[in-house]
């Protein structure tokens, strides 16, 4: 709406100081808006003159989702204005931008449509101080001022700038009389036709004031109005809507009209009742899909500009913005686009999910895939595998189990690399098939894996013939085969074939009979009849078996959700290649077997949905987005008939279900769903809500799965006392980087790594410690004097010395195994006395003391921060090198919790004062075997549970148990984890510099910031990788591997 945050609203009569301050905040929304529009201008329109650059000091490239959102906003305004200019008229065309901010619409139009702008005047209206600044930029910039003739400034009557082509009016939109006075000074309204543009501007006004502007505009004769603003089509409790509303509330710029006019019908009625007889309303998602607004070629052009795969999130954003095109002059009254608001005849029931709350950031995983597991007792488990976490792709899985399960499952997995948008298909006794996925939208993966239940681990199988993600795949009937259709092989290519996976034989290409019957899509919905597989006879001889199912939705090459609904038939001949044929399901079909109704087309054709088929042939569809936009809560879950004798052999929607829980309403985007033990379990999920924040589902949801009952609920609630599924723990998957070595690394024969016990030594001189330091191996130093702390530091003593009411920040863990990456703990403030009591009672708490004066930017120092205890602790004289080169000294107090696996860049000595602790260390050479993400000094590998497993067989663990008085020397970069052997552990950890140079400059509170050479090297790696980004994937992989080998060789030179 307006430019920079230092612009002040004009005082004006009757405006209080508070009201003027709120006006300033409204104007400040323009600051980020024009930066985003500048990003679109530069990236999406590289060959056009750029005008936003004069209002944005520094270019900032926005994320692809934000770029696309602002592109469609700019595009719809451009098309609406162009169509207004194209309409023949003898009168002057006047385009009035209400709340213009720093928009450059006049210059864009004069550049793009010069012939249409000969008898046109553009008028910008906004707060006076904002317009004054915009006027100054125009005057001082020749590219903006040179197209304007008859230019004059400070004309009066609120007119800041006037010219033959362009006018600036500094006026509060709430003061219509002032606007009329200013307009009369620059135009003859009787000789004009008007186009009003209000792009996310009047929504910040009080509703009465905004409505007055709309009504006033309709009184000016021939006029059009283009309104673009937020709506809440599924109510204010939809999670995107809540995030959006909260965002604007935090900015103190609440959306004033959104509850009065929450949806398209309300916006249509708003204009119709205020003098606009012709009103067209659409959501931005409907506009994206409309050939009137964007041609298929334009959508393909946009798709090719930058890697993009945030389709669900784009649909959520675009569904929460409406576009109103209203006209006062006679014409055919347009019908609003088909909307879910119009679907009334379907029976919708509410189904209650039981939620199990995630702790901290645990469970925050999107676009993973569900995997069924069993332990040796036959108990069921679910894993939400890989996917996208809070900051990066995950190389782990979230293990879920039913509450109160007595037996756990052994987890020591080595297998696929981190990825998202992959699939996992249960093939019965042949395991679960993981197929493809992606690292980025331009880097699809072709590797495939089977989770083999006999060894409880992954093993590689035949690669896909082409890399794929967002493909549709289903088990064929009850066989061990899997049918794959569609998917994306790179940023812009949709796979047009169909593949059949057969264990032992790999991937077979299916011949498509009549290929024109099928339009390739990605992200479609694919199901198979579990009871199909009839013999096919020819001349009385069996020639094969036939299977069938349904393919629906997905996104086609046109960039829109396809309305294609197909019945597929797969023939598996005894000899020769498999064939597949497609038959369209359509409302126009005269054959009852292929006839569907309009609701089926609107609601079943989804993108990004999950689907399941019951033994009776009922199809259950969960979540996703549709051509009309987001799926409203009435249609969270659909139950369809069409694949069995019980469900009926005609494809139809039997019922729709609204999913809710006692605590939250789930967002069925990016989640992983699975049917197990007659329960539907929904794990993870959430969405990036444009630039307004990210929402994560806070619970794992359990729903009783009974499609037979659902199909005939008739409003009857269903209750159940069966147990709820909950997140048990996070399990790291060690990557098998070399596939040919997979069988060697995952032997499945119980072989474990060989442990080395850290030697225990005594030292008597500083030179003896220097020898230890030079050797670079861990040792336990015993028999040294640490002061009286080993006798006096009890919980009561520490609390009394430091003060029981002293406030400390502690890690409060939900599990005894703390994980820094999944943040299964919370930072909470407690009184020291209470903390000590809670630890004594077994609470999972951990204190790492911070600097008392400047905890965020200064290392801890026990002498400065805790002088009451400092005199009790001393390093022995033999460790004088440590004292002289000390970086920090940290008090650590822990309850029954394990410290996560991590490394420290600085050498340090860990001095055990009270309690005992078991340490496991790994040498730096093991770093590539312990799942450390690039740039991260922490791993989620649970060493203590996996140390005896094959997954760590090639590591070289060192073990030590510390008792009071022991000092563990930890060399730099040795990865380590610790587990308490007593309820209370107290230690002092002293970090010291042992390198003359090479440490990173800048803040390093914890002493584990990577060396400067590594930080620079990572930047170089990114630059090198980017230089190969435009090459085909196989060529890129070839050369990057060569460089990696060359770099590895340098470590041996």
PEJO-V640658 format. One record per run of one state. SS is the DSSP state (H for helix, E for strand, - for the rest). FROM is the first residue (numbers start at 1). LEN is the number of residues. If there is no record, write none. Layout:
# PEJO-V640658
SS|FROM|LEN, SS|FROM|LEN
This chain:
# PEJO-V640658
-|1|16, H|17|28, -|45|7, H|52|3, -|55|9, H|64|23, -|87|5, E|92|7, -|99|6, H|105|8, -|113|1, H|114|4, -|118|2, E|120|7, -|127|1, H|128|13, -|141|1, H|142|4, -|146|6, E|152|5, -|157|2, E|159|4, -|163|3, E|166|5, -|171|5, H|176|11, -|187|2, H|189|3, E|192|8, -|200|2, H|202|3, -|205|2, H|207|11, -|218|5, E|223|8, -|231|8, H|239|12, -|251|13, H|264|9, -|273|5, E|278|6, H|284|6, -|290|6, H|296|10, -|306|5, H|311|9, -|320|1, E|321|7, -|328|12, H|340|3, -|343|5, E|348|10, -|358|8, E|366|1, -|367|2, E|369|6, -|375|5, E|380|6, -|386|2, E|388|1, -|389|4, E|393|1, -|394|2, E|396|7, -|403|10, E|413|3, -|416|4, E|420|1, -|421|2, E|423|4, -|427|1, H|428|3, -|431|1, E|432|4, -|436|2, E|438|3, -|441|2, E|443|2, -|445|3, E|448|5, -|453|4, E|457|5, -|462|7, E|469|1, -|470|2, E|472|4, -|476|5, E|481|5, -|486|2, E|488|1, -|489|5, E|494|1, -|495|3, E|498|5, -|503|3, E|506|4, -|510|1, E|511|3, -|514|1, H|515|3, -|518|4, E|522|1, -|523|2, E|525|4, -|529|5, E|534|5, -|539|2, E|541|12, -|553|2, E|555|1, -|556|5, E|561|1, -|562|3, E|565|9, -|574|5, E|579|6, -|585|1, E|586|1, -|587|5, H|592|3, E|595|1, -|596|2, H|598|7, -|605|1, E|606|2, -|608|2, E|610|4, -|614|5, E|619|4, -|623|2, E|625|2, -|627|2, E|629|2, -|631|2, H|633|3, -|636|1, E|637|5, -|642|2, E|644|1, -|645|3, E|648|1, -|649|3, E|652|10, -|662|10, E|672|5, -|677|2, E|679|5, -|684|2, E|686|3, -|689|5, E|694|3, -|697|2, E|699|6, -|705|2, H|707|4, -|711|14, E|725|11, -|736|3, H|739|7, -|746|10, E|756|2, -|758|2, E|760|2, -|762|4, H|766|10, -|776|3, E|779|3, -|782|7, H|789|4, -|793|2, H|795|8, -|803|4, E|807|7, -|814|3, E|817|1, -|818|7, E|825|7, H|832|9, -|841|4, E|845|4, -|849|13, H|862|4, -|866|1, H|867|4, -|871|6, H|877|8, -|885|1, E|886|9, -|895|3, E|898|5, -|903|4, E|907|8, -|915|2, E|917|6, -|923|1, H|924|6, -|930|8, E|938|2, -|940|3, H|943|4, -|947|3, H|950|3, -|953|4, E|957|6, -|963|4, E|967|4, -|971|4, E|975|6, -|981|4, E|985|8, -|993|19, H|1012|16, -|1028|5, H|1033|18, -|1051|3
